[in-house]
Amino acid sequence: MNDQFKHPVFGYQCTYRRAIELQARLLSRHLQEEIIYKPLTLR
């Protein structure tokens, strides 16, 4: 969970733990504000 990688949507280094938090926030905004949700894919 503490390994780092470059986030494909935001373009900066983050941990898997932080990436899960970011995806939860993006999903929440999608459900509340109807913005486009782009899932995190690493492969």
C-alpha positions, 0 to 999 in steps of 0.5 A: 500500500505504500509503494509509489507509482505515477497516477495516470489521471493526475500525473504525479507520484502517489501511493496506492493508499492515496490513489484509493482515497482519490478514486473514492473522492472522484466517484463521490463527485461523479455521483453528486455532481455528474462529472465524468468518472475515469477509473484507475487502471494500472495495466 
